[in-house]
């Protein structure tokens, strides 16, 4: 084997084309005496330079029955294989398994498949010398049956072995065609005679043997070879030999045999013009045995493709979608349904745009194949692609023919194959929508519905699957290919239930392993698309797997790729074009669940995975901090509530723009914080930076989850400042949720840390919060002491904004004893807000003044201030103040007798509180609505509303004692002591 000639100098050679073997750089074989080490090596070589999971390796060594000691045994076999390879870092651990590094040219199957591609290209352009050389070099690599000794013959060969065997037979066919074209017949006859005996139904070898015999002066033997083939085909399959053999037979019949010496260098004679016309092409693959759903889509396709729909222009139909979504099945199904509408035949060409290990078919080769199948003498087909395309159009023009161009790689590959006449129709399938193909009708294909997925699963498996069906369907992403794989597994193993199989698919790390069966492979199908990507697009997909987000935007992907946004956008566009991503809105991208799994696998072996995560965390944290800057008043407030600058992110031009960005990115912000809170200090900064946005939006549930995560991570890392920030944020969340006792406890813990750290500004704010919380609990003397201490801190520090906030708290405290004094405090806070240009101080002051007027029995004045507050807040303003102003306005409107306005305001409040899971405000609104309904005679409805409100308030910790007593009285229950 002249391997060095093929690949140049190398360090090792790995053999799979025969009994598995390893040779060192000098060509000496390494001993592979252990069957388990041999199986381990093969399992790693089947996926070179990619991580093979521990579970896959155990299955390769022990099939479905690994021993209890499998994990330890696997480790021992890995150690032995490393020792055998004798090269550092050749085989390394890479969670969740191992990765074997194989350099280009070291693996014989890769070298062989490269020669197959070379031979195919040369064959298509008629370079027969190059075909013969590539075939010789490729076939010389074979040392027997691939993976010999690893499986029992009666068990059936693995899909890889079958594919390699088929590729070898194709190479043999191409080689002998090249030898025939070059007039080199010496030694070919005996080889072909052996192949004909070994493969009695493979017509190509019979055709080649007939021509060799005839051209070497053995016409009678050539005719006997034809008769032998025909007899075998009729007896075994009930068919006659195909057009290629018939053409060779005509050559044998019409041309007298010449002496071998005269024929040795004589090219084949021209075909007779009287040669019989080939039969009408009917090349459609069999219709899918189980085709479920797509009813409306089938009808639309038939309407576009039917001859009656023609307007004088042949309009191609493009069916596009991701790998495994069922494009080819749909195209073949609709083509069979329309067969009678195209009496001149149906042509089918697999353009191999996404076939594993095979380069896409070039347009010239496709043109020659189509013209040959339409009866055009191959020697009459022009070499120039444009001329051949024109001949195809001329040949099809008077006919009504249906063309199915399956698995197209690009519009350029399809364009020369399109007919121009109105009687023909074309169905193209491609992962890309082929938008550059003018005038095409496009039908993007989505995964099946849940109902159709279940029907397909039952039909293919042949089992009445019920338990676990819904979960199994969702784990397959409703992708037809994945559903067919799990259905095949269910059909093969009667003891395997849908519920158990769904459980196996629950584990994301091994899901694609379960979706690989025989020659059906979701991973393999996705790998083809990945292998055809340019470096930027491949990097983008790998980085999507490194940091799994609900949705991806261009700026985030640019950070993941560590590049500029222009290149990131181009890479994402490419992924959309090959259906690895879906653009759900402009500039926002989502992969299918199984593409996510594939991207995670790609990322597993990458050393820079953590760096990519950190880059995107830094960007999100700084962008979220910029939201806080846009929302908080200028001056000290932002410095107190936000972290220091974290990275680089553009500032927002307005609060509205900042909130819109936060609304868009909230799912990603939450996912990043939850995933990395315990791994990255940046994630803690992200959680802290996001509190202002979450508070403004009233996202109480998210505040609770992230607050607990941040607190736990800060304590584990020993970061006391981060712990105090998390305690403060959690206290604020509990206050907003109506859990005042819990808020007070958390705030006290924060105060203690701030005192230890000597941070006077945060001590002052925490004391102000303590006073507010104690006032809410009715502990007025303690509240007064805390607020007086806080205002002293504020004055000493020169914090005018902080002082104004404490004045607001003091006003709320005074309201319990002297509402006029309360209004005076709030008006001082309002004046400070005007002076400091602080919107939050102004709208809070108006809201608080409104409540003081309600206490004084002045609903008209109260309504005026609530209206002023809501005008300043707007619909996107701070939720806490907005909800307080709205519930106050409901009370004022009700007391003014404006029941209709009060109902409308109350309904709006209930809707917005419900969307934020703010149970406290929902309870307050139901109380008011119950009063409104009761006044209108709706006693039963009122009682239901009050019951619901009381139940919600009782789950809190005592802030609304007076209101709960009122509700019990309304419901006719005794008040609690």
N, C-alpha and C positions, 0 to 999 in steps of 0.2 A: 504494500500500500504506500504510494508516494504521497503521504500526508503532508510532509514538509513543503512539497511543491504547491499544495493547495493553500496552506495557511502561513507559511513562513516559519521562522524559529518560534518555539514554544517551550513551556516548562513541563507540561504534562499532557497526556492524551487519555480521554475517557471514551470507552467503547460501550455502545448499547446496541449496535447493529450486529448482533450475535450474542454469545454469552457475555454478560457484563464483565468489563475488565478495566484495569488502570495501568498505564505505562508511564514510566518516568521520562525525563527529557532525553535520556540516551536510548529510549525505546525498550528498556527492560520492563517486563511485566511485574507489577506488585502483587504479592499473594493475596487472593480473595478466597480464603479457605472456608470462612464462616458464612453460612447461608444467611444469617441475620444481618451481618455486616454488608453482604452483597445486596440484600433487600433494602437496607438503609441507604446505601449509596445510590441505588436506582431511584428511590423515592425522592432524594435530593436532586439528582440529575434531571428528573422529569420537570423540575421547576428551578433551573439554575439561576443563581443570583437573586432569588426571591425567597422570602421566609416560608418555610414549611412548618406548620403547627405541630406541636407534640402529639396531638390527637391523630393527625394524619399519619405521622410516623409510626405511632403505635398500631394503627390500622394496617399499615404496610407490612409490619413485622408479625402481627398476630391476628390479622383480619378482625372478626367480630368477637374474638374471645381472648382479650389480653389478660395475662395472669395478674394476680394481686401485686406482684413485684415489677410490673411493666415499667413503671417510671424509673426505678433504679436500674433495671436491665437496659432500658434505652440509653440511659446516661453511660453505662459501661460500653455499650456498642458504639456510641459516639466517640468515646475515648479511644477505642480500638481503631476506629476509622481515621481519627486524627493522626494516630501513630502511623498508620499505613500510608497516609498521604504525605506525612513527614514535611509539611510546610506550615509555618506559623500563619495563623489568621486565614488559612484556606477554608476551614469549617469553623464557624463561630455561632455562639448562641445569640439569637435575636428574637426577643419575646414576640409572639407566644411559642417560638420553636427554634429552628436552626436554619442557617443560610450557608450554602456551599458556593464559594466564589469560583466561577469558571470563566477563564479568559476567552476572547474571541478565537475560534478555531480549535479549541481544545476538545470539544464534544463532537463525536462523529456524526450524530444525528443532525446537528446544526450545520456542519460542513456539507452533509449530503443534501439537506433541503436548500442550501444556497446553490448547489450545483443544479438542483431541480429547477430553481428559478432561472438560472442562467440558460439552461437547456430550453425551457419554455419560451423565453424571450427570443432566443436564436431561432427556434422552430417557427415562431410567429412571423419572423422577417425572412425566413427561407435561407438562413445562413447554415447550410448543412454541415460544413466542416466544424463549425463551433458547436452545433448540436452533438455531433459524434464525440468531440473531445470532452464536453461537459458530462455527457452520459457515461463515457469511459471512466472519468475520474470519480464520478459519483458512485457508480456501480462497484468500483474497486474497493470501496469502503466496507462492503457487506462481508460479514464473516459467518453468516448463518441467519437463522430467524431472530429478529430483534427480541432482546430480553430472554433469550433461550435459557431454560432451566428455572425460570421464576414462576411459571404457572403450568398446570397440567393441560395437555392438549384437549382433553375432553371437557375442560372448563370453559373453553372459548377464549380467544385472544382478546386482550384489552384493546380499547379503541385506538390508542396510540400505535400499537403494533399493526392493526388493520390499516391505519392511514399510511404508515411507512411502507407496508407491503404494496398498497395500491400505488404509491409514488414510485416504487421500484419498477412495477409493471409498466407504468407510463414511461419511465426512463428507457426501459427496454424497447417499447414501441417506437419512441422517438429515435432511439439509436438505430434500429433496423430501417426506419423510414429514411434516415440520413444516409445509411449505407446504400440503400436502393437508389436514392437520388444521385449519389456519388459514383454509382456503378461498381461498388466494391462488394462482390458476392462471395469471395473466398471464405470458407469456414462458417458462413452465415446459415447455410441450409441445415446442417446437423443441429445447430443451436436452436433454430426455429422448430425443427422437428421435435426436439425435447420439450419445448415450451407448449407446443400444440397438444402434446400428450398430457402435460401437466395441467393445462388450462383448456379443456376441450370446448368451452363455451365462449372463449375470448376471441372474437372474430378478427381482431387486428392481426394476431399472430398467424392465423390461417391465411389472411389476405397476403401478408408479407411472404409466407412460405410459398403460396401459389406463384407470386411474381418472381421469386428467386428461382424456383424450379423452372418456370417458363423461360426466364431470361438466361438460364444456363443450359437450354436445349432439352429440357425434360418436360415437354408439354403434357404427355399422358399422365405423369405423376402429378402435375399441377391440376389437371382436370379431376383426378382421383381425390386430391386433397379437398377440392371444392365439393365433390359429391359426399365425401365423408362428413364435412362440416354441415352440409344441408341436411343429411340424414339425422345427424345428432340433434340439430336445432328443431327439426320437425318432431322427432320422437320425444325430446325432453320438454320443449317449450311450445310446440305447435306453431312455429313461425319460420319464415324463410330468412336466409342471410340478408343483411342490410345493404344499403346502397353502395357503400365502399367496396364490399366484397363482390357485389354484382358487377361493379365497374371493372374490377380486376378480372373477373370471369370473362367479361366481354373482350378484354385485351387478350386473354389466353385463346379465346375462340377465333378472333379475327386476324391475329398475327401469327404467321407460321413460326414455329420454333426455329431458332438459329443456332448454329454451333456455339458451344460455350465460349470458344476463343473469340468469336466475332461479337458476341453479346456483352463481353466483359465490360466494355467502356461505352456501350450504346445506351443513350437515355431512353426512357419509355416513349413509345410512339404516341402521336396525337390521337385524341378520342374521335370516334366516328360520329359524324353528324346525324347518323341514323340511330344513334343510341337511344334506347327507350326512355321516355320521360319518367322521372321518379314519381313515386306516389305523392298525393297531397300531404303536406306536412301536418302531423298531429302530435306535436311534441310536448304538450302540457304534461307536467308531472301528475301523478294520481291526485285526485281531490283529497283534502284532509279527511281522515276517517271520522274525526270528531271536530266539528266546527260549531262553536256555540256563540250566540249573540251577534253583534254587529248588524242587526237586521236593517236598521235605517241607513247605515253606511253602505251596505250592499245595494240597497235600492238606489241610493244616490249615484253610486258608481255605475250601475247598469244604465241609469238614465243618461249619464254623460257619454258612456261608451257605445250605447246602442246605435246602429247605423241611422235610425230615424232621427237621432239627436244631432246628426251632422249638419253643418251649415256651409259645406264646401271646403272646410279647413280641418285637417287632421289635428286633433287636440290631445296631446298626451296627458295621461293621468299619473300623478306621482303619489304613491302611498309611502309616507315616511314615518319614522318613529324610532325609539330606542331599540337596542338589541333585545331580541326575544319577545317583542310585543305582538308578533303575529302578522307582519307585513306580507311575507311570502304566502302564508296560508290564505290570507284574504285575497291576494291577487290571483292565486290559482283557483280559488273558489269562484270568484266572479268570472274568470276566464272560462271555466267549465260551464257556468250558467249561460254564457253568451256563445257557446261553440256553434250552435245552429245558425247564429246570425252572421257567421263568417265562414261561408262554405268553401273558400279557397284555402283554408288551413289556419292552423295556430302554430306559431313559432315561439320557442322558448330558449332564451340564452341566459345562463348564469354569468353575470359580469364579474363576479368574485370580488366585489368591492370590500367585503369584510369576511373573507374566508381565511381561517387560521393557516398560516404558513404559505399562503399563495398570494402572488402579486395580482392586482386587478387585471382583467383582460383588456388589452389595448383595443381601441376602436377598429384598427385594421384587421386584427384577428377575428373580432366579432363580425365584421362585414364579410370576410371570406366565409365564415361558418354559415351566416344567413344566406348568402348567395349560393353556396354549395347545396344547402338544404332546399333551396327553391329550384334546383336543377341546373344552375349555371355551371358550365365546365370550369373547374378551378383554374385551368390555363387561360381562360378568357377573362379572369378577374384582373382588373388593372392593379398595378402595384401602388399607385398613388391613392391615398386615402380619399381625397375629394372625388376622384374619378370612380372609385369603388362605391362611394356613397351615392353618387349620381346613378350608377347602374342599379343599385338596390331600389332607389326611388322609381326608376323606370320599370323595373321588374314588378314592383308591387302596385304601380299606378292603376292598372286595369282590374285589380283583384279586390276581393273583400277578405282581408287577412287580419288576424289578431296577433299582435306581438306582445309577449311578456318579457320585459328586460328586468331580470331579478338581480337585486343586490348591487345597484349601481354605486360607483364611488364618487362620481362628479357629473355635472352637466356636460362637461367637455367629452366625457366617455359616451354619453347617451346621444348627443346632438347628431352625429353622423349617421346614426342608426334609424332615425325617424323617417317614416314615409311621408309623402306630400299629398297623396290622393285622399279624397273624402271617404272612400270605401274601407279604409284600414283604421284600426284602433291600436293604441299602445298603452300598456300598463307598465309603469316603472316602479320598482320598490327600491328604497334607499334609506339609510339612516338620516341622510340630509334631505331637507325639503327641496333641494335643487332649485333655489330661487333664481339662479341665472338662466334657467330653462324657460324661455319666453313662451307665454301662452298656455302653460300647463295648468291643469286643474289639480289643486293640491288637497290631499286628504291626510292630515296628520293623525296618527293612530295613538290613542291613549290606552293604558291598561284596561282590562275588562272591569265591568261593574262587579260588586261583591256577589250579586246573585248569579251572574253568568260565570264568574270564577268558580263558584260552588258547583254549578252544573257541569262545567268542564272537568273539574276534579273527579266528580262521581262517574262521568262518562268514560274517562280514560282509565281510571283505576278499576272500574267494573265493580265497585263496592258502594254500598249504601252508607257513605260517610256522613255522620251526624255529629257525634261528640268531638269537639275540638275543630270542627270544620271552619267556623268563622275565624278562629285564631290562625289556623293554618293558611287560609286564604290571605289574611293580612300580612303574615310573615313572608309570604311569597310576593308581596307587593302587587297582587292581582296581575302578575306578569305571566302570559300564557306559557312561555318557555319554562319558567320556574314551576308553574302548576303542573306541567307535563312531567317534569322531573319527579316531583313528590308523588304524583299519581303513579308513575312507573315504580317508585319505591314501594308504595302501598300494594300495587299489583303483584310485585315480586315476593313480598313477605307478608303472608296472611296474619302473622302474629303482631305485626307492626300496626299500631292504631294511629289515627289522625291526631289524637291528643298527644301521644308520645312523640310523634314526629314534629308536631308544633312546638313541643318543649325543646327538642333538639335545635329547632330554628330560632328559639328565643335568644340563644347566646349569639350575640352579634359576631363575636370573634370567629365562630365556626359555621356561620350560616351558609356561606358559599360552598363549604365542603359538602353540606347536605344537599346542595342544588347542583350536584355533579354526578351524573349517572350514565354509564355506557358512553355513547357519543353525544349525549345532551349535557351541555355545561353552560351555566350562566356566566361563571367566571371566564371560561374560554371565549365566549361571545363578547364579553366586555373587554377582554384583553386584546382582541383584534382591533377594536376601536382605539384603545390606548396605544397600541404599537404603531398605529398610523398617524399619531399626533406629532406636531412639531414640538421642539423642546419646551417652549413657553407654555403651551397648552398642557403638555404632560406634567410639567412642574406645577401648574395651577391645580390640576386634578389631584396630584399627590399632596399638595398643601391643604386642599379641602379636607382630605382624610386626616391630616395632622391635627386640625382644629375643627371639630365637627360643630357647625352652627345650624340653627333652624333655616337660615336664609343667608345668602351671601350678596354683598354689594361690592361694586368695583373698588372703592377705597380700602375696604377690609382685605380683599384678595391681593391688592397691591402690597399691603403690609405683609401678608403671608408669604408672598413671592419675593419680597424685598426688592421691588422694582417700582417703576412709575405707573401711574394709573392708566396711561395710554396703552402700555404693553399688557397690563392686566386685563383691560377691556377687550383687547384683541384676542387674548387667550381664552377668555370666557365666551366670546362669540364663536370661537372654533369649537369649544366643547358643546355649545348649543347646536352648532351645525351638524355634529355627529351624534346628536341626541344623548349625550352624556349629562347634559343639564337642560332644565326647562327655565325659560325666562318668564317668570310669573307676573312681573310688571317691569316697566322700563328700568333697566339697570339692576334688577333684583333676580337672583338665580337660586334654583332649588334642584338638587339631584334626586332621582328616584332612590328609595330606601336601599335597593340592592347595589346601586351605583355608589351610595355612601359606604356600604360594606367593602366594596372593591377598592374605593379610594383609601379606606383605613388600612387595608392590606398593603397598598402601595407605600403608605407612609410608615408602616411598622419598622422597616429596616433602615429608616433614615436617621442619621445622627443629629440632624439639625431640626428635628421635630419640636423640641422644647424651645429653641430659639425663635422658631416661627410663631409658636403660641405666645411667647413673651412679647414679640413685636406687635401682634394684634391686640394683646392686652393693654400694652402701653398706649396704643392709639385710642382704643375705646375708653380707657380711663381718662385720658386728657380731653377727648371730645366730650365725655360726660361731665368733666369738670367745667368745660366751657359752657355747658347748659346752665350749671349753677351760677356762673359769672353773669350770664344773660338774665337770670331770674332774680338774683339777690340784689338788694340795694347796694349802691357803691359805698366804699369805705371799709370799715372794719368787719362788716357782717360776712362778706365772702371769705375773708381771711380766717374767720373763726369757724365757719361751717364747712369750708372746702380744704382739701389737701393742697400742699405746694405744687407748682407745676410738675407734671409727670413725664411729659414728652412733647411731641409736636402735633398740633391739630388746629385747624383754622377756627377763629372765633366766629360766633353767630352774630348776624347783624341785628337781630331782634329776638325778643322773648318768644314770639310766634314761631320763628324759624327754629329756635332751639327746641321748643316743645314738639314741633313736627318731626324733627330728627329723633328725638327721644321716643316718640310714639312708633316710629318706623323701626328703630333698632332695639326696642325694649326686649323682644324675645332673645336676641343675641347677647345683650347685656346681662340678662338673667342667666342664660346658659353658661357664659364664660365665668361669671362669678361663682355659680354653683360648682362648676367643674374644677376650677383652679384655686378656690379659696384656701385650701390646705396646702397648696403647692407653691404659690407665688405671692409675694408681698404686694405685687401690683394689683392682684385681684382684690385685696383688702382696700386698696386705694380706690379701685373702681366701685366697690360697694359703698364706700363713704361718699365718693363724688356723686353717686346716683341718688343719694337720699333726698336731696333738694328736689330733683325732678319727681321722684316717687311721691313725695309729700304734696307737691303742687298738684299732681294728678290724682291724689287720694288712693294710691295703689297700696292699700293696707296689707293685703296678703303677701305681696311681693316684699314689702318692707319687713314683714315678720320673718320670712324665710331667709332673706339676705342678712338681716340683722343677727339672727342666731348663727348663721354660717360665719360671719365676720367675727363675732364674739368668740366662738369656739376656736377658730384659727388663730386669733390674736393671743388667746390664753396658751395654746399649744406652743406658739412661737416665742412666748415670753415678752411680747411687745406691749408694754403697759399703756403707752399712749394710744395705740390702736384699740386696746381693750376699752379704754375710757370713751373713745369715740363711738365704739360699737354699743356700749352701755347707754350712752346719751341718745343714740339713734333709736335703740330699742325702747327706751323710756318714752321718746316722742311717739313712736308707733303705738305703744300701749295706751298713751293718753288719748290719741286720736281715735282709738278703738273703744274708748270708754272703760278701760281697765286701769283706773287711777291708782289703786293700791299697788299693783304690779309696777306701774310707771314710777311711783315714788321710791320703791325699793331699788329699782335699777338706777334711778337718778342719784340716790344716796351713795351707791357703790361708785358711781362716776365721780361724785364730789370728793370722795375719799382719795381716789387716785389723783385727781387734779391738785388736791392739797399736797400730796406727796411729791408731785412733780413741780409744785410751786407755780402753776399757771393761773395767775390772778384773773385774766380775762375769762377763762373758761370756768373758774370758780364762781365769778359773778353771774355768768349765764345760768350755771347750774343752780345757784341760790334763787335766782328769779324763777326758774322752773319749779324748784321746791315750793316756793310760795304759791304759785299757781295751782299746783297739785294739792297742797294742803287746803287751799280755799275750796277746791272742788269736793274735798272730803268733809267739809264743814269744820275743819280745825282752824278756826279763824285767828286765834291768838298766835299759834305757831306760824301761820301764814304771814301775819303782820311782821313778826320778828325776822323771818327769812327775807321778805321783800325789803324791809328797811336796811338789812345787812347788804342786800344786793345793790340797792340804790347808792349806798355809801361806796361800794366798790366802783360802781359806774362813774360816780363823780370824781373819785380819786384818779381813775384811769382816763378821764376825759372822754368817756364813751357816751356821746349824746344820743345815739340811736338805741343803745342798750338801756339808757335811762328812760327813754320814751316808752320802751316795751314794758319796763317795770311799772311806770305810771299807769299803763293799761291794766296790768295785773292788780294794782292797788285800787283802780276804779272798780274792777269786778268785785274786789273784796268789800269796798264801801257799799256796794249795791245791797248787801244784806241788811245794812242798818240805816243808810242814808243815800237814797238814789240820787238826790241833787248833788251831793258831794262826789258821788261816782261820776256823774256827768262832767263835773268840773275837772276831775282827773283825766277823763277821756278827752276833753277838749284841749287840755295841755298836751296830751299825746298827739292829738290831731294837729295842733300848731307846730309841734316838733316835726311831724311828718311833712307839713308844707314847707317848713324851713329847710329840712334836709332833703327835700324832693324824694321822699320815700313813699311809694304807692302802698306798700304793705301796711305802714303805720296809719295812713289815711283811711284805707278801707276797713282796717280792723277797728279804728276809733269810731267810725260811723256805725259799724255793726254793734259795738258795745253800747254806744249812746242809744241806739234803737232799743236794746234790751232794757236799759234804765228807764226809758219812757214807757215801756210795757209795764214795768214794775210800778210806775207812777199812775198807771191807768190812762195813758195818753197814746192810744193806738195810731192816731193820725200822724203825730210827730214821729212815732216809732217807724211807721211805714215809709216816711220820707227819708229817714236815715238808712233804712234797709235798702231802699231803692238806690240811694247814693252809693252805698257800699257795693251793690251788685253791678252798678254801672262801671265803677272803677275796676272791679274784678274781671268782668266779662265771662263768657262761657268757658274759657280755657284757664281761668285764674286759679289761685290756691283753693283746693277743694275744701279744706277745713273751714276757712272763713266763708267761702261761698255757701257751703251747706248750712252753716250757722245763720248766715244772713237770710237764706231762703226759709228755714224753719221759723225764724223770727217774723218774716214777712207773712207767712201763712197765719201765724197767730194774730198779727195786726189786722190782716184782711178779714179774718173770721170775727174778730171783735168789732170791726167796722161794718159788719153785715154784708160784706162782699163775698158771698159764699161761692159764686161761680169762679171768681178770680182765685179764691183760696183753693178750690178743688184743682184748678189747672196748675197752680204752683206746687201743690202737694203731689200731684201725679208726676210732674217733672222731677221733683226731688226724689221720689221713690225710684223712678227709673234710673237716675244717675247714681244713687246710693247702691242700688242693686248691682249695677255694672262694676262697682268698685268693691263689692262685698263688704260695705260699711254697715254692719248690722246695727250699730248704735244709732246711726242716723235713720235707718229704715224704721227702727222702733219709734223714734221721736215723730217721724212723719205719719206712721200708722196711728199713733195716739191722736194727732191732730185731725187726721182724716176720719177717725172714729167719731170725734166730736162733731165734725161737719155732717157726717151721715146720720148720726143720732138726732141732730137738730131737724133733719128732714124726715124723720120717722123710720129710718132704717135701723131698727134696734138690733136685729140679728146680725146684720153686717158689721155694725159698730162693735158688738161684743167679740166677733171674730177678730177684728182689727186690734182691739184692746188685749185680747188673749195673746195674740202673736207678739204684740209690743212688750207685754209683761214678761213673757217667756224669754225674749231676747235680752231684756234689761237684767233679769235675774241671773243670767249667765255672766254678767259683768260683776264688778267688785265694789259696788256701793256708791258710785258717783251720783246716781239718780234715785236716792232713797225717797225723797218727797214725791217724785213723779210715780214711783212704783206704788207708794201708798195711795196716791190719787187713782191709779188704775185699779187697784184692789177695791177701792171704794166704789168706783164706777161699775165694777163687776159684781158688787155685793159681797165682797170677801172682807174679813177682818184684816186690818193693817198689822204689819209685823212690828214687834217692839224693838 
